[in-house]
Amino acid sequence: MIKLTRFNGNIFYLNITHIETVEATPDTVITLFNDRKYIVKDSAESIAERVQAFYQNIHPVSSAPKMPDDVNE
């Protein structure tokens, strides 16, 4: 989950596995898979960075991905 701020200043946490898109329109609009939308103060770039950090923390890369040809070497 990531911490976000609504325009009225209220803070909430959003489960990032439900995010379909994040758009800067210029306000940041987050659309979930169920078509629910959230407009937040946070920038689209900062949300993308937090999502990326979340996935890196739960699935750290220990080595470079193997290509099919590399497996036979």
PDB file with SEQRES, HELIX, SHEET and CRYST1 records, atoms N, CA, C and O in Angstrom:
SEQRES   1 A   73  MET ILE LYS LEU THR ARG PHE ASN GLY ASN ILE PHE TYR          
SEQRES   2 A   73  LEU ASN ILE THR HIS ILE GLU THR VAL GLU ALA THR PRO          
SEQRES   3 A   73  ASP THR VAL ILE THR LEU PHE ASN ASP ARG LYS TYR ILE          
SEQRES   4 A   73  VAL LYS ASP SER ALA GLU SER ILE ALA GLU ARG VAL GLN          
SEQRES   5 A   73  ALA PHE TYR GLN ASN ILE HIS PRO VAL SER SER ALA PRO          
SEQRES   6 A   73  LYS MET PRO ASP ASP VAL ASN GLU                              
HELIX    1 AA1 ILE A   16  HIS A   18  5                                   3    
HELIX    2 AA2 ALA A   44  ILE A   58  1                                  15    
HELIX    3 AA3 PRO A   68  VAL A   71  1                                   4    
SHEET    1 AA1 2 ILE A   2  THR A   5  0                                        
SHEET    2 AA1 2 ILE A  11  LEU A  14 -1                                        
SHEET    1 AA2 3 ILE A  19  ALA A  24  0                                        
SHEET    2 AA2 3 THR A  28  LEU A  32 -1                                        
SHEET    3 AA2 3 LYS A  37  VAL A  40 -1                                        
CRYST1    1.000    1.000    1.000  90.00  90.00  90.00 P 1           1          
ATOM      1  N   MET A   1       0.847  -1.178   0.000  1.00  0.00           N  
ATOM      2  CA  MET A   1       0.000   0.000   0.000  1.00  0.00           C  
ATOM      3  C   MET A   1       0.892   1.239   0.000  1.00  0.00           C  
ATOM      4  O   MET A   1       2.001   1.234   0.534  1.00  0.00           O  
ATOM      5  N   ILE A   2       0.374   2.293  -0.612  1.00  0.00           N  
ATOM      6  CA  ILE A   2       1.107   3.554  -0.613  1.00  0.00           C  
ATOM      7  C   ILE A   2       0.234   4.642   0.018  1.00  0.00           C  
ATOM      8  O   ILE A   2      -0.995   4.606  -0.050  1.00  0.00           O  
ATOM      9  N   LYS A   3       0.912   5.601   0.627  1.00  0.00           N  
ATOM     10  CA  LYS A   3       0.248   6.723   1.294  1.00  0.00           C  
ATOM     11  C   LYS A   3       0.018   7.828   0.261  1.00  0.00           C  
ATOM     12  O   LYS A   3       0.941   8.223  -0.450  1.00  0.00           O  
ATOM     13  N   LEU A   4      -1.220   8.321   0.186  1.00  0.00           N  
ATOM     14  CA  LEU A   4      -1.590   9.381  -0.750  1.00  0.00           C  
ATOM     15  C   LEU A   4      -2.337  10.483  -0.017  1.00  0.00           C  
ATOM     16  O   LEU A   4      -2.850  10.270   1.082  1.00  0.00           O  
ATOM     17  N   THR A   5      -2.399  11.670  -0.631  1.00  0.00           N  
ATOM     18  CA  THR A   5      -3.090  12.811  -0.035  1.00  0.00           C  
ATOM     19  C   THR A   5      -4.144  13.339  -1.000  1.00  0.00           C  
ATOM     20  O   THR A   5      -3.852  13.669  -2.149  1.00  0.00           O  
ATOM     21  N   ARG A   6      -5.375  13.409  -0.505  1.00  0.00           N  
ATOM     22  CA  ARG A   6      -6.463  13.995  -1.284  1.00  0.00           C  
ATOM     23  C   ARG A   6      -6.287  15.516  -1.306  1.00  0.00           C  
ATOM     24  O   ARG A   6      -5.503  16.060  -0.528  1.00  0.00           O  
ATOM     25  N   PHE A   7      -7.009  16.198  -2.190  1.00  0.00           N  
ATOM     26  CA  PHE A   7      -6.906  17.651  -2.277  1.00  0.00           C  
ATOM     27  C   PHE A   7      -7.403  18.358  -1.021  1.00  0.00           C  
ATOM     28  O   PHE A   7      -6.997  19.489  -0.753  1.00  0.00           O  
ATOM     29  N   ASN A   8      -8.276  17.712  -0.246  1.00  0.00           N  
ATOM     30  CA  ASN A   8      -8.747  18.340   0.997  1.00  0.00           C  
ATOM     31  C   ASN A   8      -7.784  18.117   2.154  1.00  0.00           C  
ATOM     32  O   ASN A   8      -8.054  18.538   3.280  1.00  0.00           O  
ATOM     33  N   GLY A   9      -6.648  17.449   1.879  1.00  0.00           N  
ATOM     34  CA  GLY A   9      -5.624  17.234   2.896  1.00  0.00           C  
ATOM     35  C   GLY A   9      -5.719  15.900   3.615  1.00  0.00           C  
ATOM     36  O   GLY A   9      -4.808  15.536   4.359  1.00  0.00           O  
ATOM     37  N   ASN A  10      -6.800  15.166   3.410  1.00  0.00           N  
ATOM     38  CA  ASN A  10      -6.941  13.856   4.055  1.00  0.00           C  
ATOM     39  C   ASN A  10      -5.944  12.867   3.450  1.00  0.00           C  
ATOM     40  O   ASN A  10      -5.737  12.817   2.237  1.00  0.00           O  
ATOM     41  N   ILE A  11      -5.340  12.089   4.337  1.00  0.00           N  
ATOM     42  CA  ILE A  11      -4.381  11.075   3.917  1.00  0.00           C  
ATOM     43  C   ILE A  11      -5.090   9.727   3.898  1.00  0.00           C  
ATOM     44  O   ILE A  11      -5.892   9.421   4.780  1.00  0.00           O  
ATOM     45  N   PHE A  12      -4.780   8.919   2.871  1.00  0.00           N  
ATOM     46  CA  PHE A  12      -5.317   7.564   2.813  1.00  0.00           C  
ATOM     47  C   PHE A  12      -4.268   6.653   2.188  1.00  0.00           C  
ATOM     48  O   PHE A  12      -3.289   7.111   1.600  1.00  0.00           O  
ATOM     49  N   TYR A  13      -4.499   5.367   2.332  1.00  0.00           N  
ATOM     50  CA  TYR A  13      -3.580   4.365   1.791  1.00  0.00           C  
ATOM     51  C   TYR A  13      -4.301   3.580   0.712  1.00  0.00           C  
ATOM     52  O   TYR A  13      -5.462   3.203   0.870  1.00  0.00           O  
ATOM     53  N   LEU A  14      -3.600   3.338  -0.385  1.00  0.00           N  
ATOM     54  CA  LEU A  14      -4.199   2.661  -1.524  1.00  0.00           C  
ATOM     55  C   LEU A  14      -3.414   1.392  -1.836  1.00  0.00           C  
ATOM     56  O   LEU A  14      -2.184   1.404  -1.885  1.00  0.00           O  
ATOM     57  N   ASN A  15      -4.138   0.306  -2.044  1.00  0.00           N  
ATOM     58  CA  ASN A  15      -3.532  -0.957  -2.439  1.00  0.00           C  
ATOM     59  C   ASN A  15      -3.087  -0.834  -3.889  1.00  0.00           C  
ATOM     60  O   ASN A  15      -3.922  -0.733  -4.788  1.00  0.00           O  
ATOM     61  N   ILE A  16      -1.786  -0.843  -4.123  1.00  0.00           N  
ATOM     62  CA  ILE A  16      -1.278  -0.570  -5.475  1.00  0.00           C  
ATOM     63  C   ILE A  16      -1.562  -1.681  -6.465  1.00  0.00           C  
ATOM     64  O   ILE A  16      -1.475  -1.463  -7.673  1.00  0.00           O  
ATOM     65  N   THR A  17      -1.897  -2.860  -5.984  1.00  0.00           N  
ATOM     66  CA  THR A  17      -2.195  -3.943  -6.925  1.00  0.00           C  
ATOM     67  C   THR A  17      -3.518  -3.715  -7.652  1.00  0.00           C  
ATOM     68  O   THR A  17      -3.843  -4.444  -8.588  1.00  0.00           O  
ATOM     69  N   HIS A  18      -4.282  -2.709  -7.227  1.00  0.00           N  
ATOM     70  CA  HIS A  18      -5.566  -2.405  -7.856  1.00  0.00           C  
ATOM     71  C   HIS A  18      -5.465  -1.269  -8.872  1.00  0.00           C  
ATOM     72  O   HIS A  18      -6.444  -0.955  -9.549  1.00  0.00           O  
ATOM     73  N   ILE A  19      -4.291  -0.653  -8.981  1.00  0.00           N  
ATOM     74  CA  ILE A  19      -4.118   0.498  -9.883  1.00  0.00           C  
ATOM     75  C   ILE A  19      -4.026   0.030 -11.330  1.00  0.00           C  
ATOM     76  O   ILE A  19      -3.253  -0.868 -11.662  1.00  0.00           O  
ATOM     77  N   GLU A  20      -4.832   0.658 -12.182  1.00  0.00           N  
ATOM     78  CA  GLU A  20      -4.754   0.402 -13.618  1.00  0.00           C  
ATOM     79  C   GLU A  20      -3.945   1.498 -14.301  1.00  0.00           C  
ATOM     80  O   GLU A  20      -3.040   1.205 -15.083  1.00  0.00           O  
ATOM     81  N   THR A  21      -4.268   2.780 -14.008  1.00  0.00           N  
ATOM     82  CA  THR A  21      -3.531   3.888 -14.608  1.00  0.00           C  
ATOM     83  C   THR A  21      -3.333   5.013 -13.602  1.00  0.00           C  
ATOM     84  O   THR A  21      -4.087   5.162 -12.640  1.00  0.00           O  
ATOM     85  N   VAL A  22      -2.284   5.803 -13.860  1.00  0.00           N  
ATOM     86  CA  VAL A  22      -2.032   7.044 -13.123  1.00  0.00           C  
ATOM     87  C   VAL A  22      -1.774   8.100 -14.182  1.00  0.00           C  
ATOM     88  O   VAL A  22      -0.862   7.963 -14.997  1.00  0.00           O  
ATOM     89  N   GLU A  23      -2.588   9.166 -14.170  1.00  0.00           N  
ATOM     90  CA  GLU A  23      -2.485  10.196 -15.196  1.00  0.00           C  
ATOM     91  C   GLU A  23      -2.317  11.568 -14.559  1.00  0.00           C  
ATOM     92  O   GLU A  23      -2.877  11.842 -13.498  1.00  0.00           O  
ATOM     93  N   ALA A  24      -1.540  12.432 -15.217  1.00  0.00           N  
ATOM     94  CA  ALA A  24      -1.429  13.831 -14.833  1.00  0.00           C  
ATOM     95  C   ALA A  24      -2.259  14.617 -15.837  1.00  0.00           C  
ATOM     96  O   ALA A  24      -1.913  14.669 -17.018  1.00  0.00           O  
ATOM     97  N   THR A  25      -3.365  15.239 -15.378  1.00  0.00           N  
ATOM     98  CA  THR A  25      -4.330  15.822 -16.327  1.00  0.00           C  
ATOM     99  C   THR A  25      -4.628  17.303 -16.162  1.00  0.00           C  
ATOM    100  O   THR A  25      -5.630  17.643 -16.792  1.00  0.00           O  
ATOM    101  N   PRO A  26      -4.057  18.227 -15.517  1.00  0.00           N  
ATOM    102  CA  PRO A  26      -2.806  18.232 -14.768  1.00  0.00           C  
ATOM    103  C   PRO A  26      -2.934  17.669 -13.347  1.00  0.00           C  
ATOM    104  O   PRO A  26      -1.920  17.320 -12.742  1.00  0.00           O  
ATOM    105  N   ASP A  27      -4.158  17.570 -12.796  1.00  0.00           N  
ATOM    106  CA  ASP A  27      -4.283  16.901 -11.498  1.00  0.00           C  
ATOM    107  C   ASP A  27      -3.972  15.425 -11.688  1.00  0.00           C  
ATOM    108  O   ASP A  27      -4.175  14.876 -12.771  1.00  0.00           O  
ATOM    109  N   THR A  28      -3.484  14.788 -10.644  1.00  0.00           N  
ATOM    110  CA  THR A  28      -3.161  13.372 -10.735  1.00  0.00           C  
ATOM    111  C   THR A  28      -4.421  12.553 -10.498  1.00  0.00           C  
ATOM    112  O   THR A  28      -5.056  12.657  -9.449  1.00  0.00           O  
ATOM    113  N   VAL A  29      -4.774  11.734 -11.489  1.00  0.00           N  
ATOM    114  CA  VAL A  29      -5.955  10.883 -11.414  1.00  0.00           C  
ATOM    115  C   VAL A  29      -5.498   9.427 -11.422  1.00  0.00           C  
ATOM    116  O   VAL A  29      -4.814   8.986 -12.346  1.00  0.00           O  
ATOM    117  N   ILE A  30      -5.881   8.689 -10.389  1.00  0.00           N  
ATOM    118  CA  ILE A  30      -5.575   7.265 -10.295  1.00  0.00           C  
ATOM    119  C   ILE A  30      -6.856   6.509 -10.619  1.00  0.00           C  
ATOM    120  O   ILE A  30      -7.896   6.742 -10.004  1.00  0.00           O  
ATOM    121  N   THR A  31      -6.776   5.607 -11.583  1.00  0.00           N  
ATOM    122  CA  THR A  31      -7.926   4.778 -11.949  1.00  0.00           C  
ATOM    123  C   THR A  31      -7.620   3.345 -11.542  1.00  0.00           C  
ATOM    124  O   THR A  31      -6.559   2.809 -11.860  1.00  0.00           O  
ATOM    125  N   LEU A  32      -8.563   2.735 -10.835  1.00  0.00           N  
ATOM    126  CA  LEU A  32      -8.421   1.352 -10.416  1.00  0.00           C  
ATOM    127  C   LEU A  32      -9.070   0.423 -11.440  1.00  0.00           C  
ATOM    128  O   LEU A  32      -9.780   0.876 -12.337  1.00  0.00           O  
ATOM    129  N   PHE A  33      -8.823  -0.858 -11.300  1.00  0.00           N  
ATOM    130  CA  PHE A  33      -9.390  -1.840 -12.227  1.00  0.00           C  
ATOM    131  C   PHE A  33     -10.912  -1.870 -12.187  1.00  0.00           C  
ATOM    132  O   PHE A  33     -11.544  -2.288 -13.158  1.00  0.00           O  
ATOM    133  N   ASN A  34     -11.508  -1.436 -11.086  1.00  0.00           N  
ATOM    134  CA  ASN A  34     -12.977  -1.415 -11.001  1.00  0.00           C  
ATOM    135  C   ASN A  34     -13.548  -0.083 -11.490  1.00  0.00           C  
ATOM    136  O   ASN A  34     -14.724   0.200 -11.263  1.00  0.00           O  
ATOM    137  N   ASP A  35     -12.733   0.737 -12.156  1.00  0.00           N  
ATOM    138  CA  ASP A  35     -13.080   2.045 -12.718  1.00  0.00           C  
ATOM    139  C   ASP A  35     -13.282   3.140 -11.674  1.00  0.00           C  
ATOM    140  O   ASP A  35     -13.688   4.247 -12.028  1.00  0.00           O  
ATOM    141  N   ARG A  36     -13.013   2.866 -10.404  1.00  0.00           N  
ATOM    142  CA  ARG A  36     -13.071   3.912  -9.386  1.00  0.00           C  
ATOM    143  C   ARG A  36     -11.878   4.833  -9.594  1.00  0.00           C  
ATOM    144  O   ARG A  36     -10.780   4.374  -9.908  1.00  0.00           O  
ATOM    145  N   LYS A  37     -12.096   6.133  -9.420  1.00  0.00           N  
ATOM    146  CA  LYS A  37     -11.049   7.118  -9.651  1.00  0.00           C  
ATOM    147  C   LYS A  37     -10.759   7.901  -8.373  1.00  0.00           C  
ATOM    148  O   LYS A  37     -11.663   8.191  -7.589  1.00  0.00           O  
ATOM    149  N   TYR A  38      -9.490   8.236  -8.178  1.00  0.00           N  
ATOM    150  CA  TYR A  38      -9.059   9.072  -7.065  1.00  0.00           C  
ATOM    151  C   TYR A  38      -8.256  10.228  -7.642  1.00  0.00           C  
ATOM    152  O   TYR A  38      -7.382  10.021  -8.484  1.00  0.00           O  
ATOM    153  N   ILE A  39      -8.548  11.444  -7.192  1.00  0.00           N  
ATOM    154  CA  ILE A  39      -7.767  12.621  -7.568  1.00  0.00           C  
ATOM    155  C   ILE A  39      -6.952  12.987  -6.339  1.00  0.00           C  
ATOM    156  O   ILE A  39      -7.501  13.194  -5.256  1.00  0.00           O  
ATOM    157  N   VAL A  40      -5.637  13.066  -6.514  1.00  0.00           N  
ATOM    158  CA  VAL A  40      -4.738  13.268  -5.381  1.00  0.00           C  
ATOM    159  C   VAL A  40      -3.754  14.400  -5.648  1.00  0.00           C  
ATOM    160  O   VAL A  40      -3.532  14.798  -6.791  1.00  0.00           O  
ATOM    161  N   LYS A  41      -3.164  14.915  -4.553  1.00  0.00           N  
ATOM    162  CA  LYS A  41      -2.150  15.963  -4.653  1.00  0.00           C  
ATOM    163  C   LYS A  41      -0.815  15.419  -5.139  1.00  0.00           C  
ATOM    164  O   LYS A  41      -0.041  16.143  -5.765  1.00  0.00           O  
ATOM    165  N   ASP A  42      -0.542  14.156  -4.857  1.00  0.00           N  
ATOM    166  CA  ASP A  42       0.741  13.545  -5.200  1.00  0.00           C  
ATOM    167  C   ASP A  42       0.940  13.552  -6.715  1.00  0.00           C  
ATOM    168  O   ASP A  42      -0.019  13.393  -7.470  1.00  0.00           O  
ATOM    169  N   SER A  43       2.178  13.734  -7.156  1.00  0.00           N  
ATOM    170  CA  SER A  43       2.444  13.748  -8.601  1.00  0.00           C  
ATOM    171  C   SER A  43       2.427  12.322  -9.145  1.00  0.00           C  
ATOM    172  O   SER A  43       2.679  11.358  -8.422  1.00  0.00           O  
ATOM    173  N   ALA A  44       2.125  12.217 -10.428  1.00  0.00           N  
ATOM    174  CA  ALA A  44       2.128  10.907 -11.083  1.00  0.00           C  
ATOM    175  C   ALA A  44       3.517  10.276 -10.999  1.00  0.00           C  
ATOM    176  O   ALA A  44       3.642   9.064 -10.821  1.00  0.00           O  
ATOM    177  N   GLU A  45       4.553  11.093 -11.128  1.00  0.00           N  
ATOM    178  CA  GLU A  45       5.919  10.589 -11.059  1.00  0.00           C  
ATOM    179  C   GLU A  45       6.237  10.008  -9.684  1.00  0.00           C  
ATOM    180  O   GLU A  45       6.860   8.951  -9.586  1.00  0.00           O  
ATOM    181  N   SER A  46       5.811  10.698  -8.617  1.00  0.00           N  
ATOM    182  CA  SER A  46       6.105  10.193  -7.270  1.00  0.00           C  
ATOM    183  C   SER A  46       5.335   8.910  -6.987  1.00  0.00           C  
ATOM    184  O   SER A  46       5.833   8.027  -6.288  1.00  0.00           O  
ATOM    185  N   ILE A  47       4.137   8.804  -7.519  1.00  0.00           N  
ATOM    186  CA  ILE A  47       3.355   7.570  -7.346  1.00  0.00           C  
ATOM    187  C   ILE A  47       4.048   6.424  -8.085  1.00  0.00           C  
ATOM    188  O   ILE A  47       4.171   5.325  -7.545  1.00  0.00           O  
ATOM    189  N   ALA A  48       4.493   6.671  -9.296  1.00  0.00           N  
ATOM    190  CA  ALA A  48       5.195   5.641 -10.068  1.00  0.00           C  
ATOM    191  C   ALA A  48       6.456   5.182  -9.335  1.00  0.00           C  
ATOM    192  O   ALA A  48       6.760   3.989  -9.318  1.00  0.00           O  
ATOM    193  N   GLU A  49       7.182   6.109  -8.738  1.00  0.00           N  
ATOM    194  CA  GLU A  49       8.389   5.758  -7.980  1.00  0.00           C  
ATOM    195  C   GLU A  49       8.048   4.898  -6.763  1.00  0.00           C  
ATOM    196  O   GLU A  49       8.762   3.942  -6.461  1.00  0.00           O  
ATOM    197  N   ARG A  50       6.962   5.231  -6.064  1.00  0.00           N  
ATOM    198  CA  ARG A  50       6.565   4.453  -4.888  1.00  0.00           C  
ATOM    199  C   ARG A  50       6.093   3.053  -5.275  1.00  0.00           C  
ATOM    200  O   ARG A  50       6.369   2.084  -4.568  1.00  0.00           O  
ATOM    201  N   VAL A  51       5.385   2.948  -6.392  1.00  0.00           N  
ATOM    202  CA  VAL A  51       4.947   1.634  -6.867  1.00  0.00           C  
ATOM    203  C   VAL A  51       6.167   0.790  -7.234  1.00  0.00           C  
ATOM    204  O   VAL A  51       6.245  -0.387  -6.880  1.00  0.00           O  
ATOM    205  N   GLN A  52       7.115   1.396  -7.945  1.00  0.00           N  
ATOM    206  CA  GLN A  52       8.326   0.680  -8.322  1.00  0.00           C  
ATOM    207  C   GLN A  52       9.101   0.240  -7.081  1.00  0.00           C  
ATOM    208  O   GLN A  52       9.577  -0.894  -7.024  1.00  0.00           O  
ATOM    209  N   ALA A  53       9.234   1.110  -6.098  1.00  0.00           N  
ATOM    210  CA  ALA A  53       9.944   0.755  -4.859  1.00  0.00           C  
ATOM    211  C   ALA A  53       9.238  -0.377  -4.136  1.00  0.00           C  
ATOM    212  O   ALA A  53       9.893  -1.263  -3.586  1.00  0.00           O  
ATOM    213  N   PHE A  54       7.907  -0.361  -4.128  1.00  0.00           N  
ATOM    214  CA  PHE A  54       7.142  -1.427  -3.486  1.00  0.00           C  
ATOM    215  C   PHE A  54       7.477  -2.771  -4.114  1.00  0.00           C  
ATOM    216  O   PHE A  54       7.786  -3.734  -3.412  1.00  0.00           O  
ATOM    217  N   TYR A  55       7.413  -2.833  -5.436  1.00  0.00           N  
ATOM    218  CA  TYR A  55       7.672  -4.103  -6.106  1.00  0.00           C  
ATOM    219  C   TYR A  55       9.128  -4.536  -5.970  1.00  0.00           C  
ATOM    220  O   TYR A  55       9.404  -5.734  -5.910  1.00  0.00           O  
ATOM    221  N   GLN A  56      10.061  -3.595  -5.921  1.00  0.00           N  
ATOM    222  CA  GLN A  56      11.463  -3.953  -5.714  1.00  0.00           C  
ATOM    223  C   GLN A  56      11.677  -4.510  -4.312  1.00  0.00           C  
ATOM    224  O   GLN A  56      12.524  -5.382  -4.117  1.00  0.00           O  
ATOM    225  N   ASN A  57      10.927  -4.020  -3.344  1.00  0.00           N  
ATOM    226  CA  ASN A  57      11.068  -4.520  -1.972  1.00  0.00           C  
ATOM    227  C   ASN A  57      10.494  -5.924  -1.810  1.00  0.00           C  
ATOM    228  O   ASN A  57      11.020  -6.714  -1.025  1.00  0.00           O  
ATOM    229  N   ILE A  58       9.433  -6.246  -2.532  1.00  0.00           N  
ATOM    230  CA  ILE A  58       8.856  -7.572  -2.358  1.00  0.00           C  
ATOM    231  C   ILE A  58       9.468  -8.597  -3.304  1.00  0.00           C  
ATOM    232  O   ILE A  58       9.381  -9.798  -3.049  1.00  0.00           O  
ATOM    233  N   HIS A  59      10.087  -8.141  -4.396  1.00  0.00           N  
ATOM    234  CA  HIS A  59      10.736  -9.037  -5.353  1.00  0.00           C  
ATOM    235  C   HIS A  59      12.110  -8.476  -5.723  1.00  0.00           C  
ATOM    236  O   HIS A  59      12.312  -8.043  -6.858  1.00  0.00           O  
ATOM    237  N   PRO A  60      13.056  -8.479  -4.780  1.00  0.00           N  
ATOM    238  CA  PRO A  60      14.377  -7.915  -5.127  1.00  0.00           C  
ATOM    239  C   PRO A  60      15.050  -8.748  -6.222  1.00  0.00           C  
ATOM    240  O   PRO A  60      14.942  -9.974  -6.257  1.00  0.00           O  
ATOM    241  N   VAL A  61      15.727  -8.057  -7.088  1.00  0.00           N  
ATOM    242  CA  VAL A  61      16.420  -8.729  -8.188  1.00  0.00           C  
ATOM    243  C   VAL A  61      17.786  -9.155  -7.674  1.00  0.00           C  
ATOM    244  O   VAL A  61      18.606  -8.316  -7.303  1.00  0.00           O  
ATOM    245  N   SER A  62      18.024 -10.449  -7.653  1.00  0.00           N  
ATOM    246  CA  SER A  62      19.307 -10.944  -7.158  1.00  0.00           C  
ATOM    247  C   SER A  62      20.305 -11.129  -8.295  1.00  0.00           C  
ATOM    248  O   SER A  62      21.515 -11.122  -8.068  1.00  0.00           O  
ATOM    249  N   SER A  63      19.811 -11.292  -9.501  1.00  0.00           N  
ATOM    250  CA  SER A  63      20.682 -11.411 -10.662  1.00  0.00           C  
ATOM    251  C   SER A  63      19.909 -10.982 -11.900  1.00  0.00           C  
ATOM    252  O   SER A  63      18.692 -10.802 -11.867  1.00  0.00           O  
ATOM    253  N   ALA A  64      20.639 -10.824 -12.978  1.00  0.00           N  
ATOM    254  CA  ALA A  64      20.004 -10.424 -14.222  1.00  0.00           C  
ATOM    255  C   ALA A  64      19.073 -11.532 -14.707  1.00  0.00           C  
ATOM    256  O   ALA A  64      19.368 -12.710 -14.508  1.00  0.00           O  
ATOM    257  N   PRO A  65      17.956 -11.176 -15.339  1.00  0.00           N  
ATOM    258  CA  PRO A  65      17.068 -12.207 -15.857  1.00  0.00           C  
ATOM    259  C   PRO A  65      17.786 -13.077 -16.898  1.00  0.00           C  
ATOM    260  O   PRO A  65      18.627 -12.589 -17.653  1.00  0.00           O  
ATOM    261  N   LYS A  66      17.453 -14.331 -16.925  1.00  0.00           N  
ATOM    262  CA  LYS A  66      18.069 -15.264 -17.873  1.00  0.00           C  
ATOM    263  C   LYS A  66      17.238 -15.330 -19.150  1.00  0.00           C  
ATOM    264  O   LYS A  66      16.014 -15.457 -19.110  1.00  0.00           O  
ATOM    265  N   MET A  67      17.916 -15.244 -20.259  1.00  0.00           N  
ATOM    266  CA  MET A  67      17.287 -15.418 -21.553  1.00  0.00           C  
ATOM    267  C   MET A  67      17.254 -16.905 -21.868  1.00  0.00           C  
ATOM    268  O   MET A  67      18.098 -17.644 -21.360  1.00  0.00           O  
ATOM    269  N   PRO A  68      16.320 -17.373 -22.682  1.00  0.00           N  
ATOM    270  CA  PRO A  68      16.249 -18.807 -22.983  1.00  0.00           C  
ATOM    271  C   PRO A  68      17.564 -19.384 -23.459  1.00  0.00           C  
ATOM    272  O   PRO A  68      17.885 -20.517 -23.099  1.00  0.00           O  
ATOM    273  N   ASP A  69      18.350 -18.655 -24.259  1.00  0.00           N  
ATOM    274  CA  ASP A  69      19.637 -19.152 -24.756  1.00  0.00           C  
ATOM    275  C   ASP A  69      20.678 -19.262 -23.647  1.00  0.00           C  
ATOM    276  O   ASP A  69      21.588 -20.086 -23.741  1.00  0.00           O  
ATOM    277  N   ASP A  70      20.560 -18.441 -22.590  1.00  0.00           N  
ATOM    278  CA  ASP A  70      21.515 -18.450 -21.498  1.00  0.00           C  
ATOM    279  C   ASP A  70      21.393 -19.702 -20.635  1.00  0.00           C  
ATOM    280  O   ASP A  70      22.366 -20.114 -20.004  1.00  0.00           O  
ATOM    281  N   VAL A  71      20.228 -20.301 -20.602  1.00  0.00           N  
ATOM    282  CA  VAL A  71      19.992 -21.457 -19.749  1.00  0.00           C  
ATOM    283  C   VAL A  71      20.841 -22.643 -20.193  1.00  0.00           C  
ATOM    284  O   VAL A  71      21.270 -23.442 -19.361  1.00  0.00           O  
ATOM    285  N   ASN A  72      21.083 -22.764 -21.479  1.00  0.00           N  
ATOM    286  CA  ASN A  72      21.851 -23.884 -22.014  1.00  0.00           C  
ATOM    287  C   ASN A  72      23.350 -23.722 -21.852  1.00  0.00           C  
ATOM    288  O   ASN A  72      24.089 -24.671 -22.118  1.00  0.00           O  
ATOM    289  N   GLU A  73      23.821 -22.588 -21.438  1.00  0.00           N  
ATOM    290  CA  GLU A  73      25.268 -22.370 -21.312  1.00  0.00           C  
ATOM    291  C   GLU A  73      25.805 -22.893 -20.030  1.00  0.00           C  
ATOM    292  O   GLU A  73      27.004 -22.787 -19.773  1.00  0.00           O  
TER     293      GLU A  73                                                      
END                                                                             
